[in-house]
Amino acid sequence: MSYLVLARKWRPQTFSDLVGQEHVSQTLKNAIDGGRVAHAFLFTGARGVGKTSSARILAKALNCESGLTVEPCNTCSTCLEITEGNSVDVFEIDGASNTGVDDIRELRDNIKYLPSRSRYKIFIIDEVHMLTTNAFNALLKTLEEPPPHVKFIFATTEPHKVPITILSRCQRFDFKRIALPRIVSRLRYIVDQEGVQVSDEALAVVARKGDGSMRDSLSTLDQVLAFCGNQVADADVAALLGVVDRRLIMDGCRAVLSKEVREALQIVAQVDSFGYSMRQFCRELIDQFRNVAILKAVGEPGDLLELSEAELGELRTLADAATGTDLQRHLTLLLKAEAEMAHASFPRLVLEMTMMKMATLAPAVAVQELLSRLDSLESGAPAGPRPARQEGAPRAAAPPVQAPPAARDQHAARPAAPPSAPAPQPPPAPPAASAAPAAADAGSGELWGSFVQFVKGKRPMLGTELEQVYPVQVSRQLLEIGCLNGTFELKRMQDPERVTELKELAKTHFGGTPAVRITVLSEPPKDAPPSLSEKKNLENAERQATLRREAEEHPLVAAAVALFDGEIAEVKEIPGKDVIQS
């Protein structure tokens, strides 16, 4: 005789055998007892949770030779035929294979005939969402008003794909995913009946692999028994199923929460040496940190966590050593790492960097605490003690601080105190620029600046070019312009049309007929003022240095830097206001 797999051998045969679906079995039994059996049912839920088995049990309960009963006898010929799947009055149809309208028309023509031997003619359509729209439409009228001897039972894993016109004509039952302890309990009963020696920890691993599906769990158990025989070792189960050892996961969580970087990296190395999937290990870590976060939040999880008492005890110890905010930050990092591993060429590197970041994560400061510190700072009261920054943790940049006008005026009135730290000095000016003001006459710079502004008003492009050249000699009789050799400005200024245009503009601005001379320079002149662009850059640098020096010397800014253990990253002048923002 051929081998019968455990999923078929231990398939539920009565409503009392259904595990984790008591809400469905109790409702169906009450309907049979009260004579309120509907003509159409829709069973929805994940794979392997008992939809088709419930449909068969309901068919046996309605057609059992011992009479309409909530618990079929499973000994009469009708019950045996339904169990074996060869009853002439119970039709199990695969919706994925019989999707066309012709199949439904054939079914509809067969409905009008009375059952051959049983009380009802029952049609079980599995994966009903696979039917086409035309097939559903052909079924509508018959489904709404079927003959009294016909019952429909539909099963699907995707009820959202079933038309609403079909849903409204059926009684819907939603099958739940089976809880882990219920699956482990059922597996324990089965292995005891089969005479297999296996631990509860190994059965829990098998049940987790099933992911809430009893059929998948039994199929996995069948695979384990084929590999191990009647003596099942925990290590063999972990090696066969490719799951990560729970001890490694627990040690990884403990290393992160205790901030042991070396131990965390050693855990990753062990995972790699055992050949486990880095991404799967990351998923297991996510699940474990979720368990710790729930324990931290609610204390007594109840049905929220599917864990044994021993595991709950270990997780409570971890939850006591962490804050809820830190656990949420750890979960955020792990979720990001898991997503990156899907496309990463070096998944171990991604996991190692994530574990290092988690183990060195600086403690978070609550927003309310920061606000209270700012209030204390503005009121002048001494701020409370701030948490010590961990070694190697990055400095937090100071938030924007605006000085009140009164405080700024008071600061401006008193002489500047020497800063506690050496302030950055503006860059040294070029030699030509520093020597130029002493060599040039006092009025040449003003004449040149006013002339350039006049030219920019008339000829903006020419005025921009004049800002880049050197005013070698400027007077009302002579306009000598110096350009460095090989520059674009020299080429433009030597253009005869440009010289003529400059003469006309100088005549209009200065009066008379001033001469215009273009001089070729090999280096910036030492006896002439700097170009306007250089002068503007020097003024901006000096202004920035002044602003930074004032910001560093301001008492509120210094207090904010000390309070938040930060540093001044950038100083900006707010346009139109005499305040400094750092």
C-alpha positions in Angstrom: 0.0 0.0 0.0 1.3 3.5 -0.9 2.4 5.8 1.9 -0.2 8.4 3.0 1.3 11.7 4.0 0.5 13.0 7.5 -1.6 16.0 6.1 -4.0 13.5 4.5 -3.8 10.8 7.2 -4.6 13.2 10.0 -7.1 15.4 8.1 -10.0 16.5 10.3 -13.1 14.3 9.9 -15.4 16.0 12.4 -16.0 19.5 13.6 -14.3 18.7 16.9 -11.1 17.8 15.0 -10.9 21.3 13.5 -8.1 23.2 15.3 -8.2 27.0 15.7 -11.6 27.4 13.9 -14.0 27.0 16.7 -16.0 30.1 15.6 -16.8 28.3 12.3 -17.5 24.9 13.6 -19.7 26.1 16.4 -21.8 28.3 14.0 -22.2 25.4 11.5 -23.2 23.0 14.3 -25.8 25.5 15.6 -27.2 26.0 12.1 -27.6 22.2 11.6 -29.2 21.8 15.1 -31.6 24.7 14.5 -32.5 23.7 10.9 -31.1 27.0 9.5 -28.6 25.7 7.0 -28.1 28.2 4.2 -28.0 27.2 0.5 -24.6 28.7 -0.2 -21.5 29.1 2.0 -18.2 31.0 1.3 -15.1 29.8 3.3 -12.2 32.3 3.1 -8.8 32.2 4.7 -5.1 31.4 4.2 -3.9 28.1 2.9 -4.0 25.0 5.0 -6.3 26.3 7.7 -9.2 23.9 7.1 -11.5 25.4 4.5 -11.9 22.3 2.3 -11.9 20.0 5.3 -14.7 22.0 6.8 -16.6 21.7 3.5 -16.3 17.9 3.5 -17.3 17.7 7.2 -20.4 19.8 6.4 -21.3 17.7 3.5 -21.0 14.5 5.6 -23.1 16.1 8.4 -25.9 17.0 5.8 -25.8 13.6 4.0 -25.0 11.1 6.8 -27.2 8.0 6.7 -27.7 8.3 10.5 -29.6 11.5 9.8 -28.9 15.2 9.9 -26.3 15.5 12.6 -23.6 17.9 13.9 -21.1 15.1 14.1 -21.0 12.6 11.1 -20.5 9.0 12.0 -17.7 8.5 9.4 -18.7 4.8 9.2 -21.7 4.8 6.8 -21.1 4.4 3.1 -22.0 8.0 2.4 -19.5 9.4 4.9 -16.8 7.0 3.6 -17.5 8.0 0.0 -17.2 11.7 0.8 -14.0 11.1 2.8 -12.5 9.3 -0.1 -13.7 11.9 -2.6 -15.8 9.6 -4.8 -19.4 10.4 -3.8 -21.8 10.7 -6.6 -23.8 13.4 -4.9 -20.9 15.6 -3.6 -18.9 17.3 -6.4 -15.6 18.8 -5.6 -14.7 21.2 -8.4 -11.3 22.9 -8.9 -12.1 26.5 -9.8 -8.7 27.0 -11.2 -9.2 24.3 -13.8 -12.9 24.9 -14.6 -12.9 28.6 -15.1 -15.0 28.9 -18.3 -18.7 29.7 -18.7 -19.3 26.3 -20.4 -18.2 24.5 -17.2 -20.7 26.5 -15.1 -23.4 25.9 -17.7 -22.8 22.2 -17.4 -22.9 22.4 -13.6 -26.2 24.4 -13.8 -27.8 21.8 -16.1 -26.8 19.1 -13.6 -28.4 20.9 -10.7 -32.0 20.3 -11.6 -31.6 16.5 -11.2 -32.3 15.0 -7.7 -29.4 13.4 -5.8 -28.9 9.7 -6.5 -28.5 8.4 -2.9 -28.0 11.2 -0.5 -30.2 13.9 1.1 -28.5 16.8 -0.7 -26.5 17.4 -3.9 -23.6 19.4 -2.7 -21.1 21.4 -5.0 -17.8 22.3 -3.4 -15.9 24.7 -5.6 -12.3 25.3 -4.4 -10.4 28.5 -5.4 -13.7 30.0 -6.6 -12.0 33.4 -7.3 -10.4 31.9 -10.4 -13.7 31.7 -12.2 -14.1 34.2 -15.1 -16.6 37.0 -15.0 -18.9 35.3 -17.5 -18.8 32.1 -15.4 -19.8 34.1 -12.3 -22.6 35.7 -14.2 -23.9 32.3 -15.4 -24.0 31.2 -11.8 -25.8 34.2 -10.3 -29.5 33.2 -10.8 -28.9 29.6 -9.8 -26.9 30.6 -6.8 -29.7 33.0 -5.6 -32.6 30.5 -6.0 -31.2 27.0 -6.2 -33.5 23.9 -5.9 -34.1 22.8 -2.3 -31.9 19.7 -2.8 -28.8 21.6 -3.7 -26.1 23.2 -1.5 -23.1 25.3 -2.6 -19.8 25.6 -0.7 -17.2 27.9 -2.1 -13.6 28.1 -0.8 -11.1 30.8 -1.6 -7.8 32.4 -0.4 -8.6 35.7 -2.1 -12.1 36.8 -1.3 -11.5 40.3 -2.7 -11.5 38.8 -6.2 -14.9 37.3 -5.8 -17.6 39.7 -7.3 -19.8 41.4 -4.7 -22.9 39.9 -6.4 -21.6 36.4 -5.4 -20.6 37.5 -1.9 -24.1 38.9 -1.2 -25.7 35.5 -2.0 -23.5 33.5 0.4 -22.9 33.1 4.1 -19.3 34.0 4.6 -17.0 32.4 7.1 -13.5 33.7 7.6 -11.0 31.1 8.7 -8.2 32.4 11.0 -4.5 31.6 10.9 -3.9 28.9 13.5 -1.9 30.1 16.6 1.5 28.6 17.2 0.7 26.9 20.5 -2.4 25.2 18.9 -0.3 23.9 16.0 2.4 22.6 18.5 -0.3 20.9 20.6 -1.8 19.2 17.5 1.7 18.1 16.3 2.5 16.7 19.7 -0.7 14.6 19.6 0.2 13.3 16.1 3.8 12.4 16.9 2.7 10.6 20.1 0.2 8.6 18.0 3.0 7.8 15.4 5.5 6.8 18.1 8.0 9.5 17.3 10.5 11.0 19.8 10.8 14.7 19.3 11.1 17.7 21.6 8.7 20.6 22.0 11.4 23.0 20.8 11.7 21.1 17.5 7.9 21.0 17.1 7.9 24.8 17.6 10.4 25.2 14.8 8.3 23.0 12.6 5.2 25.0 13.5 6.9 28.4 12.8 7.9 27.0 9.4 4.2 26.4 8.7 3.4 30.1 9.4 -0.1 29.5 10.7 -1.0 26.7 8.3 -1.7 23.3 9.7 -1.2 21.6 6.4 2.1 23.2 5.8 3.2 22.3 9.3 2.3 18.6 8.8 4.1 18.6 5.4 7.2 20.0 7.1 6.9 17.4 9.9 6.7 14.7 7.2 9.9 16.0 5.8 11.6 15.9 9.2 10.5 12.4 9.9 11.7 11.2 6.5 15.2 12.7 7.4 15.4 11.8 11.0 13.2 8.7 11.5 11.5 8.1 14.8 14.3 9.9 16.8 14.3 13.6 15.9 17.2 15.8 17.2 16.8 19.6 17.5 20.0 20.2 15.6 18.8 18.0 12.7 15.6 19.9 12.5 17.4 23.3 12.3 19.9 22.0 9.7 17.2 20.4 7.5 14.8 23.4 7.5 17.6 26.0 7.2 16.2 28.1 10.1 18.5 30.1 12.4 19.2 28.7 15.8 17.0 30.5 18.4 20.0 30.8 20.7 21.9 32.9 18.1 19.0 35.2 17.8 18.7 35.7 21.5 22.5 36.2 21.8 22.3 38.8 19.0 19.6 40.8 20.8 21.4 40.6 24.1 24.7 41.8 22.5 23.0 44.8 20.9 21.1 45.9 24.0 24.2 45.5 26.2 26.2 47.5 23.6 28.8 44.7 23.0 30.0 45.5 19.5 32.6 42.7 19.4 30.0 40.1 20.5 27.5 41.4 18.0 30.0 41.0 15.2 30.9 37.5 16.4 27.2 36.5 16.2 27.1 37.6 12.5 30.3 35.6 11.9 28.7 32.5 13.4 25.6 33.0 11.2 27.9 33.2 8.1 29.9 30.2 9.2 26.8 28.0 9.6 25.7 28.9 6.1 22.5 30.6 7.3 20.9 33.3 5.2 21.8 36.8 6.4 18.5 38.2 5.3 16.6 35.4 7.1 18.7 36.1 10.3 17.8 39.8 10.0 14.1 38.9 9.7 14.4 36.7 12.8 16.0 39.6 14.6 13.1 41.9 13.6 10.6 39.4 14.9 12.5 39.1 18.2 12.9 42.8 18.7 9.2 43.1 18.0 8.5 40.6 20.8 10.7 42.6 23.2 9.0 45.9 22.2 5.6 44.4 22.8 6.7 43.0 26.2 8.1 46.5 27.1 4.9 48.2 26.1 2.2 45.9 27.6 3.9 43.8 30.2 1.6 40.8 29.9 1.3 40.0 26.2 -1.3 37.3 26.4 -2.3 36.2 22.9 -0.1 38.9 21.3 3.0 36.7 21.4 3.2 33.1 20.5 6.0 32.1 22.8 6.7 29.6 25.5 7.1 30.6 29.1 10.9 30.1 29.0 11.3 32.4 26.0 9.0 35.0 27.6 11.2 35.0 30.7 14.4 35.6 28.7 12.7 38.4 26.7 11.4 40.1 29.8 15.0 40.3 31.0 16.0 42.0 27.7 12.9 44.3 27.8 14.0 45.5 31.3 17.4 46.6 30.0 16.0 48.8 27.1 13.7 51.7 26.6 10.7 51.7 24.2 12.2 54.5 22.1 15.5 52.6 21.7 13.6 49.4 20.7 11.7 51.3 18.0 15.0 52.8 16.7 16.5 49.3 16.5 13.5 48.0 14.6 13.8 50.9 12.1 17.5 50.1 11.5 16.7 46.4 11.0 13.8 47.0 8.7 16.0 49.3 6.5 18.8 46.7 6.5 16.4 43.9 5.5 15.2 45.9 2.5 18.8 46.7 1.5 19.8 43.0 1.6 17.4 42.2 -1.2 19.7 43.9 -3.7 23.0 44.0 -1.8 26.1 42.2 -3.1 27.5 42.0 0.4 24.6 41.1 2.8 27.0 40.3 5.6 28.5 43.8 5.4 25.0 45.3 5.5 24.2 43.3 8.6 27.5 44.0 10.3 27.2 47.8 9.8 23.6 47.6 11.1 24.6 45.6 14.2 27.5 48.1 14.9 25.2 51.1 14.6 22.6 49.5 16.9 25.2 48.6 19.5 26.6 52.1 19.5 23.3 53.9 19.3 23.3 57.0 21.5 20.4 57.3 23.9 17.5 59.4 22.6 16.4 62.6 24.4 12.7 63.2 24.6 11.3 66.2 22.8 9.6 67.4 26.0 12.9 67.4 27.8 14.6 69.4 25.1 11.7 72.0 25.2 12.0 72.3 29.0 15.8 72.9 28.6 15.1 75.6 26.1 12.5 77.2 28.4 15.1 77.2 31.2 17.7 78.7 28.9 15.4 81.6 27.8 14.3 82.3 31.4 17.9 82.5 32.6 17.5 79.6 35.0 20.3 77.0 35.2 19.6 74.1 32.9 19.3 70.6 34.2 22.0 68.0 33.8 22.3 66.7 30.3 22.9 63.0 29.6 26.6 62.1 29.1 27.5 61.5 25.5 28.8 58.1 24.7 32.4 57.7 23.5 32.4 57.7 19.7 28.9 59.0 19.4 28.5 61.9 16.9 28.0 65.4 18.3 24.5 66.8 17.8 24.4 70.0 15.9 23.0 72.9 17.9 19.4 74.0 17.0 18.8 77.5 15.5 19.1 80.1 18.3 18.0 83.7 17.8 19.3 86.4 20.1 16.6 88.8 21.5 17.2 92.4 20.2 17.7 93.7 23.8 20.4 91.1 24.6 22.1 91.8 21.2 22.2 95.6 21.8 23.6 95.0 25.3 26.2 92.8 23.8 27.1 95.3 21.2 27.5 98.1 23.8 30.1 96.3 25.9 33.6 95.6 24.7 34.1 92.2 23.2 35.5 89.6 25.5 38.2 87.3 24.3 36.6 84.0 23.1 37.2 80.8 25.0 38.3 79.1 21.9 40.4 80.7 19.1 38.0 82.0 16.5 38.7 81.3 12.8 40.4 84.3 11.2 39.4 85.6 7.7 41.7 84.4 4.9 44.7 86.8 4.3 44.1 89.2 1.4 46.4 89.0 -1.6 49.4 91.2 -1.5 48.2 93.4 -4.3 44.9 94.0 -2.6 46.5 94.9 0.8 49.0 97.3 -0.7 46.6 99.0 -3.2 44.7 101.4 -0.9 47.9 103.0 0.3 49.3 103.5 -3.2 46.2 104.7 -5.0 44.9 108.2 -4.5 41.9 108.5 -2.2 39.4 109.4 -4.8 40.2 106.9 -7.6 38.4 104.0 -5.9 35.2 106.1 -5.5 35.4 107.3 -9.1 35.9 103.8 -10.4 33.0 102.4 -8.3 30.6 105.1 -9.4 31.6 104.7 -13.0 31.0 100.9 -12.9 27.6 101.4 -11.3 26.7 103.9 -14.1 27.8 101.4 -16.8 25.9 98.5 -15.2 22.7 100.7 -15.4 23.3 101.4 -19.1 25.1 98.2 -20.2 24.7 95.4 -17.6 27.0 92.9 -19.4 29.8 95.5 -19.8 29.4 96.5 -16.2 29.8 92.9 -15.0 33.0 92.7 -17.1 34.4 95.9 -15.6 34.0 94.3 -12.1 36.6 91.7 -13.0 39.4 94.1 -14.3 41.8 96.4 -12.3 41.5 100.2 -12.3 45.2 101.0 -12.9 44.6 104.8 -13.1 41.2 106.5 -12.9 40.6 110.2 -13.3 38.3 112.5 -15.2 40.9 112.8 -17.9 42.2 109.2 -18.1 40.7 105.8 -17.7 43.4 103.1 -17.6 42.1 99.6 -17.3 44.4 96.6 -16.5 43.6 93.0 -17.6 45.6 90.0 -16.9 47.3 88.4 -19.9 45.3 85.6 -21.6 42.0 86.3 -19.8 38.6 86.6 -21.4 38.2 90.2 -20.1 41.4 91.3 -22.0 40.0 89.9 -25.2 36.7 91.7 -24.7 38.3 95.0 -23.6 40.7 95.1 -26.6 37.7 95.0 -29.0 37.7 98.5 -30.7 33.9 98.7 -30.5 34.1 98.0 -26.8 36.7 100.8 -26.4 34.5 103.2 -28.3 31.6 102.3 -26.1 33.6 102.9 -23.0 34.7 106.3 -24.2 31.1 107.3 -24.8 30.0 106.1 -21.4 33.0 107.8 -19.7 32.2 111.1 -21.5 28.6 111.0 -20.4 29.5 110.1 -16.8 32.6 112.3 -16.2 32.1 115.0 -18.8 34.7 116.2 -21.2 36.6 113.7 -23.3 38.5 111.3 -21.1 41.0 108.9 -22.7 40.5 105.1 -22.4 43.6 102.9 -22.3 43.7 99.0 -22.0 46.9 97.7 -20.3 48.1 94.1 -20.4 49.2 92.8 -17.0 51.3 89.7 -16.2 50.2 89.7 -12.6 47.8 91.7 -10.3 49.2 95.2 -10.0 50.6 96.3 -6.6 50.0 100.0 -7.0 46.3 99.8 -8.1 43.1 99.1 -6.2 41.7 95.5 -6.4 39.0 94.7 -8.8 35.4 95.2 -7.6 34.8 91.4 -7.5 37.9 90.9 -5.3 36.8 93.7 -3.1 33.4 92.3 -2.7 34.8 88.8 -1.8 37.0 90.3 0.8 34.2 92.2 2.4 32.0 89.1 2.5 34.8 87.1 4.1 35.3 89.8 6.7 31.5 89.9 7.4 31.3 86.2 7.8 34.3 86.2 10.2 32.7 89.0 12.2 29.3 87.2 12.4 30.9 84.0 13.5 33.0 85.7 16.1 29.9 87.5 17.5 27.9 84.3 17.5 30.6 82.4 19.4 30.9 85.2 22.0 27.1 85.5 22.5 26.1 84.1 25.9 22.9 82.4 24.6 24.7 80.7 21.8 27.5 79.5 24.1 24.9 78.2 26.6 23.1 76.3 23.8 26.3 74.7 22.6 27.2 73.6 26.1 23.7 72.4 26.9 23.3 70.2 23.8 27.0 69.3 23.6 27.0 70.6 20.0 29.1 72.8 17.8 28.4 75.8 15.6 28.2 74.4 12.1 27.2 77.5 10.2 26.3 81.2 10.9 23.8 83.0 8.8 22.6 86.6 8.8 18.9 86.9 8.6 18.0 89.5 6.0 16.2 92.6 7.3 16.8 91.7 11.0 19.7 92.4 13.3 19.9 88.9 14.7 22.3 86.0 14.3 21.3 82.5 13.7 23.7 79.6 14.3 
